């Protein structure tokens, strides 16, 4: 949760805005207070959507239908205004972390909690389907763990977005790790699609990983359609209902009512339905929310710590792609999607103005999409290399070795040619200069081939640049803005940080100044034309995933 920015409204409809929660595909999300003092999450459509008449019409219909959903386990839509200059939607605020956050920080949930979660989600989907809606994007970031049970959020919005024409050609709206086969192949999406996603969510809750992996979107989509998931790690009581949900044929999947018959009635969601460490998150959310409602200033929070998997190794769950779409939670930066954060004091904003000092005083935070939940006093100072994240390398070592050999052979040939023709006088001097330049090129190319490549890693903590066992860490807490600049072979990753943290060139890592920022990694050095384009796309996707509030796609 962050303070409101200068351009943010102070009021939407009858709701006073208290803090900025996040920013997703539809627009910005705010923590608001009703006139009676109840907290709500207010999602406001971005300007380009507000100008789309098809989106407005779809939003109007979906908002009306969403308000009729009801049910025990959904975050209630309490108000909306599709006719406003920027259409908005207000939902009940739930004081608890998302399932993604809980598993990211504290590992898989116990069997009883998973079964209770499954029953609650089945009842929630039952209410959504009765209202004539299909959720389409059920995922861990859209499931809140409240003190009295789970809540499903964001129903109806996915359909309004996909039908608006605002998504790019070839892009999916949703989260591939939790897609149904019919979503993947583009066939009709009906309630059985949500049941498939429910099964995938329960696998994540019980094991900490999505059923079809998370390392490559194309590979995941293929496995969703063609491969059977490995459910051997699931507890026996969970395995059977999950296997039924994950059937490839929609007609073979149970309905939500049949799933409740398999699981049993909803567990009694008492104070003990969640593990103690997750309850601690909820208590923190509740206390922090109270402080915000009583005038406390929002604060930034640390990203989730890695949990421990089998053998004591650090494990992180798959990213909650599209988590920024969640309207009912407070979402700072994390391994999923997060909200817009103001840059650190003194760091330039995208418009060139300096960021003001952060407000003093303690501050609260509440549930997050990939979310927050723990009050923090100091931001992390380092970047934990063991956390998962995409890695990028400078390339060209093989071509440098080939060029070194070619230059050496050319120098040898030049010497032999001069000797055979008896070159002397001024011509000899020219030959010697040519030989010297060729040998210099051979030596420099050989050095380039022998020196280890520069390695760049992007993860939830920040940016790590490595070479020969040496590291340069740039935590997200110090970054005000980040993006790709330049074109072609000169395209590079640039960061803008607080002046006290400005990276300086070292003998093993050269840094170049760029309009007040620093170019720290040259994507143009990662390979040929095709590979440069591919790596640039990967890097942009990593920045959008791990630093959405700091990534500036407008940089050139």
C-alpha positions as CSV (number, residue, x, y, z in Angstrom):
1,X,0.0,0.0,0.0
2,X,1.3,3.4,-0.9
3,X,0.3,7.0,-0.3
4,X,-2.0,8.6,-2.9
5,X,0.0,10.2,-5.7
6,X,-0.4,13.8,-6.8
7,X,-2.6,12.9,-9.8
8,X,-4.9,10.5,-7.8
9,X,-8.4,11.5,-7.0
10,X,-9.3,12.0,-3.3
11,X,-12.8,10.8,-3.7
12,X,-14.7,8.3,-6.0
13,X,-18.5,8.4,-5.8
14,X,-19.3,8.4,-2.1
15,X,-16.0,6.8,-1.1
16,X,-13.1,8.8,0.3
17,X,-9.8,7.3,-1.0
18,X,-7.2,6.6,1.7
19,X,-4.3,4.9,-0.1
20,X,-3.2,3.5,-3.4
21,X,-3.4,-0.3,-3.4
22,X,-2.1,-1.3,-6.8
23,X,-2.4,-1.1,-10.6
24,X,-3.7,-3.8,-12.9
25,X,-4.8,-4.5,-16.4
26,X,-8.1,-2.6,-15.9
27,X,-6.7,0.4,-13.9
28,X,-5.8,1.6,-10.5
29,X,-7.0,0.1,-7.2
30,X,-7.5,2.2,-4.1
31,X,-8.4,1.6,-0.5
32,X,-11.5,3.7,0.2
33,X,-13.8,4.4,3.1
34,X,-17.5,4.6,2.9
35,X,-19.4,7.5,4.5
36,X,-20.2,5.1,7.4
37,X,-16.5,4.2,7.9
38,X,-16.5,0.8,6.2
39,X,-13.3,-0.1,4.2
40,X,-13.8,-0.9,0.5
41,X,-11.5,-1.6,-2.5
42,X,-12.2,0.8,-5.4
43,X,-11.0,-0.1,-8.9
44,X,-11.0,2.7,-11.4
45,X,-10.7,2.0,-15.1
46,X,-7.7,3.4,-17.0
47,X,-8.4,6.3,-19.5
48,X,-8.0,4.2,-22.7
49,X,-10.7,1.8,-21.4
50,X,-13.0,4.6,-20.3
51,X,-12.9,5.8,-24.0
52,X,-14.0,2.4,-25.3
53,X,-17.8,2.2,-25.6
54,X,-17.7,-1.6,-25.9
55,X,-15.9,-1.8,-22.6
56,X,-18.4,0.5,-20.9
57,X,-21.3,-1.6,-22.1
58,X,-19.7,-4.8,-21.1
59,X,-18.6,-3.3,-17.7
60,X,-22.1,-2.1,-17.1
61,X,-23.6,-5.5,-17.6
62,X,-20.9,-7.4,-15.7
63,X,-21.0,-5.0,-12.8
64,X,-24.7,-5.4,-12.5
65,X,-24.4,-9.2,-12.6
66,X,-21.5,-9.3,-10.2
67,X,-23.5,-7.3,-7.7
68,X,-26.1,-10.0,-7.7
69,X,-23.6,-12.8,-7.0
70,X,-23.8,-12.9,-3.2
71,X,-22.8,-16.1,-1.4
72,X,-20.7,-16.7,1.6
73,X,-17.3,-16.9,0.0
74,X,-17.2,-14.0,-2.5
75,X,-16.1,-10.4,-1.9
76,X,-19.3,-8.6,-2.4
77,X,-19.6,-5.9,-5.1
78,X,-21.1,-3.0,-3.1
79,X,-21.3,-0.2,-5.6
80,X,-20.3,0.8,-9.2
81,X,-20.7,3.6,-11.7
82,X,-20.2,2.6,-15.4
83,X,-21.3,6.1,-16.5
84,X,-18.6,8.0,-14.6
85,X,-15.8,9.6,-16.7
86,X,-13.7,6.7,-15.5
87,X,-15.9,3.7,-14.7
88,X,-15.3,2.3,-11.2
89,X,-16.3,-0.7,-9.0
90,X,-16.2,-0.9,-5.2
91,X,-16.0,-4.2,-3.4
92,X,-16.0,-5.4,0.1
93,X,-12.5,-5.2,1.7
94,X,-11.3,-8.5,3.1
95,X,-8.6,-8.3,5.8
96,X,-6.4,-11.2,4.8
97,X,-3.5,-12.2,2.5
98,X,-4.0,-13.9,-0.8
99,X,-3.4,-17.6,-1.1
100,X,-0.4,-16.8,-3.2
101,X,1.1,-14.7,-0.5
102,X,0.4,-17.2,2.2
103,X,2.0,-20.1,0.3
104,X,4.9,-17.9,-0.9
105,X,5.9,-17.0,2.7
106,X,4.9,-20.1,4.7
107,X,4.7,-23.0,2.3
108,X,2.0,-25.4,1.4
109,X,-1.2,-25.5,3.6
110,X,-2.1,-28.6,5.7
111,X,-4.6,-31.1,4.4
112,X,-7.6,-29.9,6.5
113,X,-7.1,-26.3,5.4
114,X,-6.9,-27.4,1.7
115,X,-10.1,-29.3,2.0
116,X,-11.9,-26.4,3.7
117,X,-10.5,-24.1,1.0
118,X,-11.8,-26.4,-1.7
119,X,-15.3,-26.4,-0.2
120,X,-15.3,-22.7,0.2
121,X,-14.2,-22.0,-3.3
122,X,-16.7,-24.5,-4.7
123,X,-19.5,-22.6,-2.9
124,X,-18.1,-19.3,-4.2
125,X,-18.1,-20.5,-7.8
126,X,-21.5,-21.9,-7.3
127,X,-22.8,-18.4,-6.5
128,X,-20.9,-16.9,-9.4
129,X,-22.3,-19.4,-11.9
130,X,-25.9,-18.9,-10.5
131,X,-25.5,-15.3,-11.4
132,X,-24.8,-16.2,-15.0
133,X,-21.1,-15.4,-14.8
134,X,-17.9,-17.5,-15.4
135,X,-14.9,-16.3,-13.4
136,X,-12.3,-17.1,-16.1
137,X,-9.3,-16.1,-13.9
138,X,-9.5,-18.1,-10.7
139,X,-5.9,-18.2,-9.4
140,X,-4.1,-18.0,-6.0
141,X,-3.9,-14.2,-6.3
142,X,-7.7,-14.0,-6.6
143,X,-8.4,-16.0,-3.5
144,X,-8.2,-14.2,-0.2
145,X,-7.7,-16.0,3.1
146,X,-10.0,-14.2,5.6
147,X,-10.2,-14.9,9.3
148,X,-13.6,-16.6,8.8
149,X,-12.8,-18.4,5.5
150,X,-11.7,-17.8,1.9
151,X,-13.1,-15.2,-0.5
152,X,-13.1,-15.2,-4.3
153,X,-12.6,-11.8,-5.9
154,X,-12.5,-10.3,-9.4
155,X,-15.4,-12.3,-10.9
156,X,-16.9,-10.6,-14.0
157,X,-14.0,-8.2,-14.7
158,X,-12.1,-10.8,-16.9
159,X,-15.0,-11.0,-19.3
160,X,-15.4,-7.3,-19.5
161,X,-11.7,-7.0,-20.4
162,X,-11.5,-9.8,-22.9
163,X,-14.6,-8.5,-24.8
164,X,-13.4,-4.9,-24.9
165,X,-10.7,-5.4,-27.5
166,X,-8.1,-3.8,-25.2
167,X,-5.9,-6.9,-25.0
168,X,-3.1,-7.2,-27.6
169,X,-3.3,-9.6,-30.5
170,X,-2.0,-13.0,-29.4
171,X,-2.2,-12.3,-25.7
172,X,-4.3,-14.2,-23.2
173,X,-6.2,-12.4,-20.4
174,X,-5.8,-14.6,-17.4
175,X,-3.1,-16.7,-15.8
176,X,-1.6,-19.5,-18.0
177,X,-0.6,-21.7,-15.0
178,X,-4.3,-21.9,-14.0
179,X,-6.0,-21.9,-17.5
180,X,-8.3,-24.7,-18.5
181,X,-7.7,-26.5,-21.7
182,X,-10.6,-24.8,-23.4
183,X,-9.2,-21.4,-22.5
184,X,-5.9,-22.5,-24.0
185,X,-7.4,-23.7,-27.2
186,X,-9.8,-20.8,-27.5
187,X,-13.0,-22.8,-27.4
188,X,-16.2,-22.0,-25.4
189,X,-15.5,-21.1,-21.8
190,X,-18.3,-22.3,-19.4
191,X,-18.5,-23.2,-15.6
192,X,-16.4,-26.4,-16.0
193,X,-13.5,-24.1,-16.9
194,X,-13.7,-22.6,-13.4
195,X,-13.8,-26.1,-11.9
196,X,-10.5,-26.9,-13.7
197,X,-8.9,-23.7,-12.3
198,X,-10.2,-24.6,-8.9
199,X,-8.4,-28.0,-9.1
200,X,-5.2,-26.2,-10.1
201,X,-5.5,-23.7,-7.2
202,X,-5.9,-26.6,-4.8
203,X,-2.7,-28.2,-6.2
204,X,-0.9,-24.9,-5.6
205,X,-2.3,-24.7,-2.0
206,X,-1.3,-28.3,-1.1
207,X,2.2,-28.4,-2.8
208,X,3.3,-24.8,-3.5
209,X,3.5,-25.2,-7.2
210,X,1.1,-25.1,-10.1
211,X,0.1,-28.4,-11.6
212,X,1.6,-27.8,-15.0
213,X,4.8,-25.9,-14.0
214,X,5.7,-22.2,-14.2
215,X,9.0,-22.0,-16.1
216,X,7.7,-21.3,-19.6
217,X,4.2,-20.1,-20.7
218,X,4.2,-21.9,-24.1
219,X,5.3,-25.2,-22.3
220,X,2.6,-24.7,-19.7
221,X,-0.1,-24.2,-22.3
222,X,0.9,-27.3,-24.1
223,X,1.0,-29.4,-20.9
224,X,-2.4,-28.1,-19.9
225,X,-3.9,-29.4,-23.1
226,X,-1.9,-32.6,-23.6
227,X,-0.3,-33.8,-20.4
228,X,-1.6,-35.2,-17.2
229,X,-0.4,-33.5,-14.0
230,X,1.6,-35.3,-11.4
231,X,-0.6,-35.4,-8.3
232,X,1.6,-37.8,-6.3
233,X,2.6,-35.2,-3.8
234,X,-1.1,-34.4,-2.8
235,X,-2.6,-35.9,0.3
236,X,-4.9,-38.8,-0.4
237,X,-8.0,-37.0,0.6
238,X,-7.2,-34.1,-1.7
239,X,-6.0,-36.1,-4.7
240,X,-9.3,-37.6,-5.8
241,X,-11.3,-34.4,-6.0
242,X,-8.5,-32.5,-7.6
243,X,-8.0,-35.3,-10.3
244,X,-11.7,-35.0,-11.1
245,X,-11.4,-31.2,-11.5
246,X,-8.4,-31.5,-13.8
247,X,-10.0,-33.8,-16.3
248,X,-9.3,-32.6,-19.9
249,X,-12.9,-33.1,-21.0
250,X,-15.1,-30.4,-19.5
251,X,-18.1,-32.8,-19.4
252,X,-16.0,-35.2,-17.2
253,X,-15.5,-32.7,-14.5
254,X,-17.8,-32.5,-11.5
255,X,-20.1,-29.6,-11.0
256,X,-19.5,-27.4,-8.0
257,X,-22.4,-29.2,-6.2
258,X,-20.9,-32.6,-7.0
259,X,-17.5,-31.4,-5.9
260,X,-19.0,-30.3,-2.5
261,X,-20.5,-33.9,-2.2
262,X,-17.0,-35.3,-2.8
263,X,-15.2,-33.0,-0.4
264,X,-17.9,-32.7,2.2
265,X,-19.7,-29.7,3.5
266,X,-17.7,-26.6,4.1
267,X,-15.3,-26.9,7.1
268,X,-16.2,-24.8,10.1
269,X,-14.0,-21.7,9.5
270,X,-13.1,-21.0,13.1
271,X,-10.1,-19.1,14.2
272,X,-8.1,-22.3,13.8
273,X,-8.9,-23.0,10.1
274,X,-5.5,-21.6,9.1
275,X,-2.0,-22.3,10.3
276,X,-0.7,-19.9,13.0
277,X,1.8,-18.1,10.7
278,X,-0.9,-17.3,8.2
279,X,-3.1,-16.0,11.1
280,X,-0.3,-13.7,12.0
281,X,-0.5,-12.2,8.6
282,X,-4.2,-11.6,9.0
283,X,-3.7,-10.0,12.4
284,X,-1.1,-7.7,10.9
285,X,-3.4,-6.8,8.0
286,X,-6.2,-6.0,10.4
287,X,-4.0,-3.8,12.7
288,X,-2.5,-2.0,9.7
289,X,-5.9,-1.3,8.2
290,X,-7.1,0.2,11.4
291,X,-4.1,2.6,11.4
292,X,-4.9,3.7,7.9
293,X,-8.6,4.2,8.6
294,X,-7.5,6.4,11.5
295,X,-5.2,8.6,9.5
296,X,-1.9,6.7,9.5
297,X,0.4,7.0,6.5
298,X,0.9,4.0,4.3
299,X,4.3,2.3,4.3
300,X,6.2,0.1,1.9
301,X,6.7,-3.5,2.7
302,X,9.3,-6.2,1.9
303,X,8.7,-8.9,-0.7
304,X,7.8,-12.3,0.6
305,X,10.6,-14.3,2.0
306,X,11.4,-17.7,0.3
307,X,9.8,-20.6,1.9
308,X,11.6,-23.9,2.5
309,X,10.8,-26.9,0.4
310,X,11.9,-30.5,0.6
311,X,15.6,-30.8,1.7
312,X,15.6,-27.3,3.1
313,X,16.1,-25.7,-0.3
314,X,14.5,-22.3,-1.0
315,X,11.4,-22.5,-3.1
316,X,9.1,-19.9,-4.5
317,X,5.7,-20.4,-6.0
318,X,4.9,-19.6,-9.5
319,X,4.3,-15.9,-10.2
320,X,0.7,-14.8,-9.9
321,X,0.5,-13.4,-13.4
322,X,-2.1,-10.8,-13.8
323,X,-2.3,-10.3,-10.0
324,X,-2.7,-6.7,-10.6
325,X,-6.3,-7.3,-11.6
326,X,-7.4,-7.9,-8.0
327,X,-9.7,-5.2,-6.8
328,X,-10.2,-6.4,-3.2
329,X,-6.7,-6.4,-1.7
330,X,-3.8,-4.1,-0.9
331,X,-0.9,-5.0,-3.1
332,X,2.7,-3.8,-2.8
333,X,5.6,-5.1,-4.8
334,X,6.2,-8.8,-4.8
335,X,6.8,-11.8,-7.0
336,X,3.5,-11.4,-8.6
337,X,2.0,-8.2,-9.7
338,X,2.0,-5.2,-7.5
339,X,0.8,-1.6,-7.2
340,X,2.2,1.7,-8.3
341,X,4.8,2.9,-5.7
342,X,6.3,6.3,-5.6
343,X,10.1,6.4,-6.1
344,X,12.4,6.8,-3.2
345,X,13.2,10.4,-2.1
346,X,15.3,12.3,-4.6
347,X,14.8,9.8,-7.4
348,X,13.3,11.3,-10.7
349,X,9.8,10.3,-11.6
350,X,9.1,9.5,-15.3
351,X,8.1,13.1,-15.8
352,X,11.4,14.3,-14.5
353,X,10.2,15.8,-11.2
354,X,11.8,14.8,-8.0
355,X,9.9,12.5,-5.6
356,X,9.0,14.1,-2.3
357,X,10.2,12.7,1.0
358,X,8.2,9.8,2.3
359,X,5.7,10.7,5.0
360,X,6.9,10.0,8.5
361,X,5.3,7.8,11.0
362,X,4.2,4.2,11.2
363,X,1.9,2.9,8.6
364,X,-0.4,0.0,7.9
365,X,-0.8,-2.4,5.2
366,X,-3.4,-5.0,4.5
367,X,-4.0,-7.9,2.2
368,X,-2.1,-8.0,-1.1
369,X,-2.5,-9.7,-4.4
370,X,0.8,-11.3,-4.3
371,X,0.4,-9.2,-1.4
372,X,1.9,-7.7,1.7
373,X,0.8,-8.3,5.2
374,X,3.7,-7.8,7.4
375,X,4.7,-4.4,8.8
376,X,8.3,-3.6,8.1
377,X,10.8,-1.2,9.5
378,X,13.7,-1.4,7.1
379,X,13.7,-2.4,3.4
380,X,15.9,-5.3,2.4
381,X,19.5,-4.1,1.7
382,X,20.6,-7.1,-0.5
383,X,19.3,-9.3,-3.3
384,X,19.0,-12.9,-2.4
385,X,20.6,-14.9,-5.2
386,X,18.8,-18.1,-4.3
387,X,15.4,-16.7,-5.1
388,X,14.0,-17.8,-8.5
389,X,14.0,-15.4,-11.4
390,X,15.0,-15.1,-15.1
391,X,18.7,-14.9,-15.9
392,X,20.4,-13.1,-18.8
393,X,24.0,-13.4,-20.1
394,X,26.2,-11.4,-22.3
395,X,27.1,-13.6,-25.3
396,X,29.7,-13.5,-28.2
397,X,32.4,-15.6,-26.6
398,X,32.4,-18.2,-29.3
399,X,32.5,-15.5,-32.1
400,X,35.2,-13.6,-30.2
401,X,37.3,-16.8,-30.1
402,X,36.8,-17.3,-33.9
403,X,37.7,-13.7,-34.6
404,X,40.8,-14.0,-32.5
405,X,42.0,-17.0,-34.5
406,X,41.1,-15.4,-37.8
407,X,43.0,-12.2,-36.8
408,X,46.0,-14.2,-35.8
409,X,46.0,-16.1,-39.1
410,X,45.6,-12.9,-41.0
411,X,48.5,-11.4,-39.2
412,X,50.6,-14.4,-40.0
413,X,49.6,-14.2,-43.6
414,X,50.5,-10.6,-43.7
415,X,54.0,-11.3,-42.3
416,X,54.5,-14.1,-44.9
417,X,53.3,-11.9,-47.7
418,X,55.7,-9.1,-46.7
419,X,58.6,-11.5,-46.5
420,X,57.8,-13.2,-49.9
421,X,57.6,-9.8,-51.7
422,X,60.6,-8.3,-49.9
423,X,58.7,-5.3,-48.7
424,X,60.9,-2.5,-47.4
425,X,60.9,1.2,-46.5
426,X,57.5,2.9,-46.1
427,X,55.7,-0.2,-47.3
428,X,57.3,-2.3,-44.6
429,X,56.1,0.2,-42.0
430,X,52.6,-0.1,-43.3
431,X,52.8,-3.9,-43.2
432,X,54.1,-3.8,-39.6
433,X,51.3,-1.5,-38.6
434,X,48.8,-3.8,-40.1
435,X,50.3,-6.8,-38.4
436,X,50.3,-4.9,-35.0
437,X,46.6,-4.0,-35.4
438,X,45.7,-7.6,-36.4
439,X,47.6,-9.0,-33.4
440,X,46.0,-6.5,-31.1
441,X,42.5,-7.5,-32.4
442,X,43.4,-11.2,-31.8
443,X,44.6,-10.5,-28.2
444,X,41.5,-8.4,-27.3
445,X,39.1,-10.9,-28.9
446,X,40.9,-13.8,-27.1
447,X,40.5,-11.8,-23.8
448,X,36.8,-11.3,-24.5
449,X,36.4,-15.0,-25.2
450,X,38.2,-16.0,-22.0
451,X,36.6,-13.6,-19.5
452,X,33.4,-14.9,-18.0
453,X,30.1,-13.4,-19.3
454,X,28.2,-10.8,-17.2
455,X,25.1,-12.4,-15.6
456,X,22.0,-10.5,-14.8
457,X,19.3,-11.9,-12.6
458,X,15.9,-10.3,-11.9
459,X,14.0,-11.7,-8.9
460,X,11.5,-10.5,-6.2
461,X,14.3,-8.8,-4.2
462,X,15.8,-6.7,-7.0
463,X,18.5,-6.9,-9.6
464,X,21.8,-8.8,-9.3
465,X,24.7,-8.4,-11.7
466,X,27.4,-11.0,-11.4
467,X,30.8,-11.9,-13.0
468,X,33.6,-14.2,-11.8
469,X,31.9,-14.7,-8.4
470,X,31.5,-10.9,-7.8
471,X,28.1,-9.4,-7.4
472,X,26.4,-6.0,-7.6
473,X,23.0,-5.9,-5.9
474,X,20.3,-3.3,-6.6
475,X,17.3,-3.9,-4.4
476,X,13.9,-2.7,-5.6
477,X,13.7,-0.6,-2.5
478,X,16.4,1.7,-3.9
479,X,15.0,1.8,-7.5
480,X,12.8,4.7,-8.6
481,X,12.5,3.8,-12.2
482,X,13.8,1.0,-14.5
483,X,13.4,0.1,-18.1
484,X,15.1,-0.6,-21.4
485,X,16.8,2.2,-23.3
486,X,18.4,2.4,-26.7
487,X,17.9,0.2,-29.8
488,X,19.7,-2.5,-31.6
489,X,23.1,-3.5,-30.2
490,X,23.0,-0.5,-27.9
491,X,19.8,-1.5,-26.1
492,X,20.5,-1.7,-22.4
493,X,18.8,-2.0,-19.0
494,X,18.9,1.3,-17.2
495,X,18.0,2.1,-13.6
496,X,17.4,5.3,-11.7
497,X,18.2,5.0,-8.0
498,X,18.6,7.3,-5.0
499,X,21.8,9.3,-5.3
500,X,23.5,7.6,-2.4
501,X,23.0,4.2,-4.1
502,X,24.1,5.2,-7.7
503,X,26.1,2.3,-9.1
504,X,29.7,3.1,-10.2
505,X,31.9,1.4,-12.7
506,X,34.1,-1.4,-11.4
507,X,36.9,-3.2,-13.1
508,X,34.6,-6.2,-13.7
509,X,31.4,-4.3,-14.4
510,X,31.2,-1.1,-16.5
511,X,28.3,1.3,-15.8
512,X,27.4,4.1,-18.2
513,X,25.5,7.3,-17.3
514,X,22.1,7.8,-19.0
515,X,20.0,10.9,-18.5
516,X,20.4,10.8,-14.7
517,X,20.3,7.0,-14.5
518,X,22.8,4.2,-15.2
519,X,23.0,1.6,-18.0
520,X,23.9,-1.5,-16.1
521,X,23.5,-4.3,-18.7
522,X,23.6,-4.3,-22.5
523,X,20.9,-6.5,-24.0
524,X,22.5,-5.8,-27.3
525,X,25.5,-7.9,-26.2
526,X,23.3,-11.0,-25.5
527,X,23.5,-12.3,-29.1
528,X,22.4,-11.8,-32.6
529,X,19.4,-9.9,-33.9
530,X,16.8,-12.6,-33.2
531,X,18.2,-13.4,-29.7
532,X,18.4,-9.7,-28.8
533,X,14.7,-9.4,-29.5
534,X,13.8,-12.5,-27.6
535,X,16.0,-11.5,-24.6
536,X,14.5,-7.9,-24.6
537,X,11.0,-9.4,-24.5
538,X,12.0,-11.7,-21.6
539,X,13.5,-8.7,-19.7
540,X,10.5,-6.6,-20.2
541,X,8.3,-9.4,-18.9
542,X,10.5,-9.9,-15.9
543,X,10.4,-6.2,-15.0
544,X,6.6,-6.1,-15.4
545,X,6.4,-9.2,-13.1
546,X,8.8,-8.2,-10.4
547,X,8.8,-4.4,-10.5
548,X,5.5,-3.3,-12.1
549,X,5.4,0.0,-10.1
550,X,9.0,0.9,-11.2
551,X,9.0,-0.4,-14.8
552,X,8.6,2.4,-17.3
553,X,7.8,1.0,-20.8
554,X,8.0,4.5,-22.3
555,X,11.8,4.7,-22.0
556,X,13.6,4.7,-25.3
